[in-house]
């Protein structure tokens, strides 16, 4: 139901006053979807419990059809009222409060052809970029270690253009044990590293068995993958770059690696 809000004192707006407070949002088992494109994709997925949507007049007009069909309440107000409620000028005047789904077990990723493993990546923009990259190359799931940022944090969701709502992900309780579990499921563990003694990506892609499933590991830009992860990998792979450059952004590196492996193997995503 679409309702027009005339006053900032309207109690239906109370939860939206906390959208910039990630602690409050997590404590109430919510996440925030921000922006017209993201909210439109959220509604199209029809797999999340959307609790309420807040939009300005322009977003209401632009998204009238999906908003009219939404099961959640849609609240509409003018731009000054919106900014006073949330405390900041959010993206494209469109916010949704969504019930946070239960964490997925590792088993939910077992059917994937390729999985992207993310270690110690704490920047939400990089997390969003990694999910967008994973979606672009048909990766069947993302595995995160305990210190990587939340894919459902509003900046990560926005940067991913909604991909973190669509690509399945699980968080590993114990990282080395999770890698071993994926190996037991038939995955080869491939660690991306700038180390000069690692195998060039193109050479690995050329010799890799196209039938073997891959868990491709990427780490933080500062320290890279942990020594234990590098030691446990079945292959350590590097992307050759100029000596004058220290390393690539983790999103760029993941995109290059996944494109090369996607080109060789023909397809990623779910097993048939």
Phi, psi and omega in degrees: 000133179264129180228140178269133183255126183257340186229142177289348179276358181302123183296341178293346180268357190302314182295327181291343177291349184250010187295337179270005181249095185296331179294313179298317181299314180292320180298334180259018176053046180237166161220165185246128171256128189233131177106149184298313183297316181296315181294321177299317178292323176302312181293326180291332181292325178057035178236358182244152176270096179279123184272322179196154179231136179238126183222157169271179185297321181295316179293322176301315181292321182290328185246028189303316184295306179295327178293323179295332181268354184291142178285335182278161173292137177247119182254131184239132176211172181281169187298313179300320178296319180299312181296324180288333180284311187271338180087001176205163181271091187280170193291119173057024171060039184211120180226145172229137172261126189231140176294129180288127180288160177296146178301143177278144171281161178303328183301335180293341180262359188294335182272357183291148175285311175234144174235139175262121178262130186239120184241123172059030176266106188259347181282120182296331177293320177293321177299314178299318179296323179293321177292321177297320177294315179302316179296321183297327183252020171068024178295137187278347180183163178236131176252126181246143172276178189294336184261355179288152186293162183285119178294344180259008170293143191302322179292322179294317179298316181295314181296327179285352185058036178088359182295329180288349173274342187252321182279123180298144176216153177223152177250129182280133175289311177238116189297307180301321180294324179295319178297319178297323180297317179294323177298320179296335178276000177102009178274141167271133181268118183244119183257123175276129181209146176278003183303132184294342180269002177282157181286135176301141184304315184296322178293318178296315181299324182291326184264350186290137175293117185297341180275347182278129179282153187235140164249107184265119185262133172231149182237184181294155182289334182285302186254348182072199180289149177295150179306323180296322179291318177297319182292328183273353183288150175282335177211141174248121192234140179236155173258113182298129177222171179298143181297336181285352181251129183292310184194172176262154169304143186299327179291318178297315181299316179297319181296317179297314182296313182293325177295316180298316181288326176294320180297318182287317187273349176089322181197158173233207181088218186272147175292149177256000000 
